[in-house]
Amino acid sequence: MNSRLFFFSLVRSASVRPSRHCRIQSAAAGRDWTDNRSVAALTHPGHLKRRAAFPSPDPSVASVMENTRCFANRFSDYKGALLPGQSAQDAVPAVRATIDKILKKVPVDDCDGGLYDGPAGVAYMLYHVSECPLFSEQRELYLQAAKRIIDVSVRYVDAEPDKNMRAAFLLGGAGIYAVAALIYKSLGSADFVKPLTKFRNLWEVCAPISFLECGSDELFVGRAGYLCAALVLKQRLGMEVSADQITYICQAIIESGKQYARRKRKPFPLMYSYYGTEYLGAAHGLSSVLQMLLSYQDALSGAEKDLVWQSVDFLMNQEQNCNWPAELGAIIERENELVHWCHGAPGVAYLFAKAYLINKKPQYLDTCIRCGELVWQKGLLKKGPGICHGVAGSAYVFLLLYRLTGNSKYIYRAQRFAEFLFTEEFKSGSHSVTSIYSLFEGLSGTVCFLVDLLQPDQSEFPLFTVFV
């Protein structure tokens, strides 16, 4: 099936109800993609919309899901040639049409969800596309649309009474302020200083060791997320918070991990929990915390660096057949394993990529390569097109491996996963997506992936760089 026609039909079927979530009607199955049964089965632990408090993950969700989480990968592997028909000439019009559809559907005034599944994530996608030379003709149009969206989100978080929520990266204000600064700066506006200043001032919120009862150190709402947003600003603007403040945040993460490990009598130096669960993956777990500490290792003392590297090696040793359990001590069921960016090898790979980029030890690259082999086998996920627990998130592992190795095999594999997004098998067999326009669960993340596939030498998982 023509990929452009499929992508157009996928987005055309989306419509907005007077509720906070978008709906999408499957043309093949005729089902409502926001029916209660689908939402209950597919709500991702820790990513629920929040009003009164941060989300509390429910590990039991996985047990009620069907055993088969992925489609069978029937593609032949790389034989020395990339796929024809995936050139910029083919892809750029499809991406532009998809963006047009997203902009018609995104509920700009429903600002809950932050960068993860709120309209602010759509604004980031527009910024990301505007930075690609292949879309130079649309650059100003996309940036102005991004500004209109992010302006509303900034006003929303400015009025947020919960200071802890304002300091959250993917679910709150810190990420919105960071993306606003990127957009305003790209437009040449001096106003970028305003959200940048607001972001910088948030460091004091997350500095106390236990500023969140649910867990103060993870990526979505905790200190690791604040460091991740600061890293984005450093990469894109050459600006972040002061070195002293970064050091203070890093030391708080180290001390928090030491205290928890001692309290729980762990045989390794650093550990963390989120809502009482000792997660290992990128979304809420140890891997992204360690990744951020490695990203700022210059802010650490020699003894602190040793603790971080010991913890990296500990996590590497938790591997089970090229994958990692969602939480410490769990045994992976091969027929039912999580192979997602949020939980599992596709997210953990970024930690070991960062470790390899720092010290070039082959065991870290080998670990990343094993992650890629598992993703090739089990990465055609049924949870939609997104980057958190969807096909695009899986495919980003191949783009990561291409940048680490220069091996064109990984571009080929990413092309195959992109091709699968345009098949009737995926369209009819994938599960519902509550926020089909969004960055992490929906099409905005998919657009970022498709654009990065056109420029693989600059590709990176959105807002989660290891190349700084």
Stockholm file with secondary structure:
# STOCKHOLM 1.0

chainA/1-468         MNSRLFFFSLVRSASVRPSRHCRIQSAAAGRDWTDNRSVAALTHPGHLKRRAAFPSPDPSVASVMENTRCFANRFSDYKGALLPGQSAQDAVPAVRATIDKILKKVPVDDCDGGLYDGPAGVAYMLYHVSECPLFSEQRELYLQAAKRIIDVSVRYVDAEPDKNMRAAFLLGGAGIYAVAALIYKSLGSADFVKPLTKFRNLWEVCAPISFLECGSDELFVGRAGYLCAALVLKQRLGMEVSADQITYICQAIIESGKQYARRKRKPFPLMYSYYGTEYLGAAHGLSSVLQMLLSYQDALSGAEKDLVWQSVDFLMNQEQNCNWPAELGAIIERENELVHWCHGAPGVAYLFAKAYLINKKPQYLDTCIRCGELVWQKGLLKKGPGICHGVAGSAYVFLLLYRLTGNSKYIYRAQRFAEFLFTEEFKSGSHSVTSIYSLFEGLSGTVCFLVDLLQPDQSEFPLFTVFV
#=GR chainA/1-468 SS CCHHHHHHHHHHTEEECSSSSEEEBCTTTCCBTTCHHHHHHHCCTTCSCCSSSCCCCCTTHHHHSCSCCBCCCCCCCCCSCCCTTCSHHHHHHHHHHHHHHHHHHCCTTCCTTHHHHSHHHHHHHHHHHHTSGGGGGGHHHHHHHHHHHHHHHHHHHHTCSCHHHHTCSSSSHHHHHHHHHHHHHHTTCGGGHHHHHHHHHTHHHHCSTTSCTTCSSSTTTSHHHHHHHHHHHHHHHSCCSCHHHHHHHHHHHHHHHHHHHHHTTCSSSCCCCBTTBCBCSTTTSHHHHHHHHHHTGGGSCHHHHHHHHHHHHHHHTTCBTTBCCSBTTCCCCGGGCCCSSSSSHHHHHHHHHHHHHHHCCHHHHHHHHHHHHHHHHHCSBSSCSSSSSSHHHHHHHHHHHHHHHCCTHHHHHHHHHHHHHTSHHHHHHSCCCSCTTSTTTSHHHHHHHHHHHHSGGGCCCTTCCSCC
#=GC SS_cons         CCHHHHHHHHHHTEEECSSSSEEEBCTTTCCBTTCHHHHHHHCCTTCSCCSSSCCCCCTTHHHHSCSCCBCCCCCCCCCSCCCTTCSHHHHHHHHHHHHHHHHHHCCTTCCTTHHHHSHHHHHHHHHHHHTSGGGGGGHHHHHHHHHHHHHHHHHHHHTCSCHHHHTCSSSSHHHHHHHHHHHHHHTTCGGGHHHHHHHHHTHHHHCSTTSCTTCSSSTTTSHHHHHHHHHHHHHHHSCCSCHHHHHHHHHHHHHHHHHHHHHTTCSSSCCCCBTTBCBCSTTTSHHHHHHHHHHTGGGSCHHHHHHHHHHHHHHHTTCBTTBCCSBTTCCCCGGGCCCSSSSSHHHHHHHHHHHHHHHCCHHHHHHHHHHHHHHHHHCSBSSCSSSSSSHHHHHHHHHHHHHHHCCTHHHHHHHHHHHHHTSHHHHHHSCCCSCTTSTTTSHHHHHHHHHHHHSGGGCCCTTCCSCC
//
